[in-house]
Amino acid sequence: MANVQDVAAYIIGKCGEMTAMKLQKLVYYSQAWHAVWSERALFDEKIQAWANGPVVYDLYRKHSGQFRVSAWPDGDAARLNADEAGSVDAVLAAYKDYTAHQLSEMTHREEPWLLARAGLSDGVRSNRPITLASMHEYYSARISS
């Protein structure tokens, strides 16, 4: 199994430079859709429901203070197996043309983030987890609708 650093390296390798926020959202969608398609997590690191959308804190620590990222030396894209790379490729095909802001707004309308932030006011800081189970349930339903 890949780790989140490997997934970030794979995404940057495929898409090139992007904002740190966009990278976070593409990593989130990669985890969510891989769980649907493969019935397992893409990586073990937790995703938190921050005010601006889903964030993997382990990634955030690496890009904190950077608006844009153009390389990800902390990961190895080659660690993704064919199934994992296929899931990320499918996510990139569907989501890579959206801006960071658009991706953030999308996550704000979706149940996994909303459930994790239940009872919190807009803009309030939170490190509540977005569970793999909530992502799997929500995005699985998108396939059949």
PyMOL commands that set and color helices and strands:
alter all, ss='L'
color gray80, all
select helices_A, chain A and resi 4-15+20-38+57-63+77-79+82-95+100-108+111-116+132-144
alter helices_A, ss='H'
color red, helices_A
select strands_A, chain A and resi 18-19+47-50+53-55+68-69+129-130
alter strands_A, ss='S'
color yellow, strands_A
deselect
rebuild
show_as cartoon
